[in-house]
Amino acid sequence: MPLFVLMTRLAPETLHDAAGRRAMGKAWIDKVKASCPQVKFVAHYALLGQYDFMDIYEAPDIETAHTVSLISRSVGAVSAESWPALPYEKFLGVLEKVQP
């Protein structure tokens, strides 16, 4: 199944209340699971820097990845970007095919 990386940024005021943040996170994952049951989350990280969170997930297609990003925006993310990702070994295989 294709792999995607979801980068999210939240409004600063949502990051000062751990209980509220936990509730928002649960609402988000519940909505994703209900709308996209085929999505499989691989990893979830809190970050320092431009983005607040990074999720790595598998989805069957780009439409499902769009849905995950839109759900993120609908439950409070200021921005949500889903990037397609390719495991490094597969990337090398693609590279070998296009080399002259």
Phi and psi in degrees as GROMACS dihedral restraints (atoms count N, CA, C in turn):
[ dihedral_restraints ]
;  ai    aj    ak    al  type     phi  dphi    fc
    3     4     5     6     1   -58.2    20    10
    4     5     6     7     1   148.2    20    10
    6     7     8     9     1  -106.4    20    10
    7     8     9    10     1   140.5    20    10
    9    10    11    12     1  -133.6    20    10
   10    11    12    13     1   153.1    20    10
   12    13    14    15     1  -117.2    20    10
   13    14    15    16     1   122.0    20    10
   15    16    17    18     1  -101.7    20    10
   16    17    18    19     1   119.7    20    10
   18    19    20    21     1  -108.2    20    10
   19    20    21    22     1   121.8    20    10
   21    22    23    24     1  -124.0    20    10
   22    23    24    25     1   149.1    20    10
   24    25    26    27     1  -127.3    20    10
   25    26    27    28     1   132.3    20    10
   27    28    29    30     1  -106.6    20    10
   28    29    30    31     1   161.8    20    10
   30    31    32    33     1   -65.2    20    10
   31    32    33    34     1   138.6    20    10
   33    34    35    36     1   -53.2    20    10
   34    35    36    37     1   -35.8    20    10
   36    37    38    39     1   -67.6    20    10
   37    38    39    40     1   -17.8    20    10
   39    40    41    42     1   -82.8    20    10
   40    41    42    43     1    -8.4    20    10
   42    43    44    45     1   -97.7    20    10
   43    44    45    46     1     4.0    20    10
   45    46    47    48     1  -103.8    20    10
   46    47    48    49     1     0.0    20    10
   48    49    50    51     1  -129.0    20    10
   49    50    51    52     1   101.6    20    10
   51    52    53    54     1   -61.5    20    10
   52    53    54    55     1   -43.2    20    10
   54    55    56    57     1   -65.2    20    10
   55    56    57    58     1   -42.6    20    10
   57    58    59    60     1   -65.5    20    10
   58    59    60    61     1   -40.1    20    10
   60    61    62    63     1   -63.9    20    10
   61    62    63    64     1   -41.6    20    10
   63    64    65    66     1   -61.6    20    10
   64    65    66    67     1   -43.4    20    10
   66    67    68    69     1   -64.1    20    10
   67    68    69    70     1   -41.7    20    10
   69    70    71    72     1   -63.4    20    10
   70    71    72    73     1   -41.9    20    10
   72    73    74    75     1   -63.1    20    10
   73    74    75    76     1   -40.9    20    10
   75    76    77    78     1   -65.8    20    10
   76    77    78    79     1   -42.8    20    10
   78    79    80    81     1   -60.3    20    10
   79    80    81    82     1   -40.2    20    10
   81    82    83    84     1   -64.8    20    10
   82    83    84    85     1   -51.4    20    10
   84    85    86    87     1   -65.7    20    10
   85    86    87    88     1   -35.7    20    10
   87    88    89    90     1   -63.3    20    10
   88    89    90    91     1   -41.0    20    10
   90    91    92    93     1   -69.0    20    10
   91    92    93    94     1   -39.9    20    10
   93    94    95    96     1   -63.4    20    10
   94    95    96    97     1   -46.2    20    10
   96    97    98    99     1   -61.9    20    10
   97    98    99   100     1   -38.5    20    10
   99   100   101   102     1   -70.7    20    10
  100   101   102   103     1   -39.8    20    10
  102   103   104   105     1   -84.7    20    10
  103   104   105   106     1   -29.6    20    10
  105   106   107   108     1  -134.8    20    10
  106   107   108   109     1    67.9    20    10
  108   109   110   111     1   -62.2    20    10
  109   110   111   112     1   -19.4    20    10
  111   112   113   114     1   -81.7    20    10
  112   113   114   115     1    -9.2    20    10
  114   115   116   117     1   -71.8    20    10
  115   116   117   118     1   133.8    20    10
  117   118   119   120     1  -120.3    20    10
  118   119   120   121     1   118.2    20    10
  120   121   122   123     1   -81.8    20    10
  121   122   123   124     1   132.8    20    10
  123   124   125   126     1   -99.1    20    10
  124   125   126   127     1   -40.5    20    10
  126   127   128   129     1  -157.6    20    10
  127   128   129   130     1   155.2    20    10
  129   130   131   132     1  -141.0    20    10
  130   131   132   133     1   125.2    20    10
  132   133   134   135     1  -132.1    20    10
  133   134   135   136     1   141.5    20    10
  135   136   137   138     1   -89.9    20    10
  136   137   138   139     1   141.4    20    10
  138   139   140   141     1  -123.9    20    10
  139   140   141   142     1   161.4    20    10
  141   142   143   144     1  -108.9    20    10
  142   143   144   145     1   135.9    20    10
  144   145   146   147     1   124.0    20    10
  145   146   147   148     1  -148.6    20    10
  147   148   149   150     1   -62.8    20    10
  148   149   150   151     1   -34.2    20    10
  150   151   152   153     1  -112.9    20    10
  151   152   153   154     1   153.6    20    10
  153   154   155   156     1   -91.2    20    10
  154   155   156   157     1   -35.8    20    10
  156   157   158   159     1  -140.0    20    10
  157   158   159   160     1   151.1    20    10
  159   160   161   162     1  -131.8    20    10
  160   161   162   163     1   127.1    20    10
  162   163   164   165     1  -118.9    20    10
  163   164   165   166     1   136.7    20    10
  165   166   167   168     1  -110.4    20    10
  166   167   168   169     1   127.3    20    10
  168   169   170   171     1  -146.8    20    10
  169   170   171   172     1   158.6    20    10
  171   172   173   174     1  -103.4    20    10
  172   173   174   175     1   138.0    20    10
  174   175   176   177     1  -141.2    20    10
  175   176   177   178     1   149.7    20    10
  177   178   179   180     1   -70.5    20    10
  178   179   180   181     1   -22.4    20    10
  180   181   182   183     1  -163.4    20    10
  181   182   183   184     1   171.8    20    10
  183   184   185   186     1   -66.5    20    10
  184   185   186   187     1   -32.2    20    10
  186   187   188   189     1   -62.7    20    10
  187   188   189   190     1   -39.6    20    10
  189   190   191   192     1   -67.0    20    10
  190   191   192   193     1   -39.5    20    10
  192   193   194   195     1   -62.0    20    10
  193   194   195   196     1   -40.8    20    10
  195   196   197   198     1   -59.7    20    10
  196   197   198   199     1   -42.5    20    10
  198   199   200   201     1   -60.9    20    10
  199   200   201   202     1   -43.6    20    10
  201   202   203   204     1   -59.7    20    10
  202   203   204   205     1   -44.7    20    10
  204   205   206   207     1   -64.1    20    10
  205   206   207   208     1   -42.7    20    10
  207   208   209   210     1   -65.8    20    10
  208   209   210   211     1   -38.5    20    10
  210   211   212   213     1   -62.4    20    10
  211   212   213   214     1   -41.8    20    10
  213   214   215   216     1   -58.4    20    10
  214   215   216   217     1   -43.6    20    10
  216   217   218   219     1   -66.9    20    10
  217   218   219   220     1   -35.0    20    10
  219   220   221   222     1   -72.7    20    10
  220   221   222   223     1   -18.8    20    10
  222   223   224   225     1  -111.8    20    10
  223   224   225   226     1    22.3    20    10
  225   226   227   228     1   119.1    20    10
  226   227   228   229     1    -4.6    20    10
  228   229   230   231     1   -72.4    20    10
  229   230   231   232     1   134.9    20    10
  231   232   233   234     1   -71.5    20    10
  232   233   234   235     1   -37.0    20    10
  234   235   236   237     1  -145.6    20    10
  235   236   237   238     1   151.2    20    10
  237   238   239   240     1  -148.2    20    10
  238   239   240   241     1   123.0    20    10
  240   241   242   243     1  -124.3    20    10
  241   242   243   244     1   128.9    20    10
  243   244   245   246     1  -107.6    20    10
  244   245   246   247     1   122.4    20    10
  246   247   248   249     1  -110.3    20    10
  247   248   249   250     1   133.9    20    10
  249   250   251   252     1   -68.9    20    10
  250   251   252   253     1   143.1    20    10
  252   253   254   255     1  -131.5    20    10
  253   254   255   256     1   146.8    20    10
  255   256   257   258     1  -125.9    20    10
  256   257   258   259     1   126.0    20    10
  258   259   260   261     1   -54.5    20    10
  259   260   261   262     1   145.7    20    10
  261   262   263   264     1   -56.5    20    10
  262   263   264   265     1   -41.9    20    10
  264   265   266   267     1   -63.1    20    10
  265   266   267   268     1   -38.0    20    10
  267   268   269   270     1   -67.6    20    10
  268   269   270   271     1   -37.8    20    10
  270   271   272   273     1   -58.4    20    10
  271   272   273   274     1   -44.6    20    10
  273   274   275   276     1   -61.9    20    10
  274   275   276   277     1   -36.7    20    10
  276   277   278   279     1   -63.5    20    10
  277   278   279   280     1   -41.2    20    10
  279   280   281   282     1   -65.1    20    10
  280   281   282   283     1   -43.6    20    10
  282   283   284   285     1   -58.7    20    10
  283   284   285   286     1   -42.3    20    10
  285   286   287   288     1   -61.3    20    10
  286   287   288   289     1   -33.6    20    10
  288   289   290   291     1   -70.5    20    10
  289   290   291   292     1   -28.6    20    10
  291   292   293   294     1  -101.3    20    10
  292   293   294   295     1    -4.0    20    10
  294   295   296   297     1   -69.7    20    10
  295   296   297   298     1   140.8    20    10
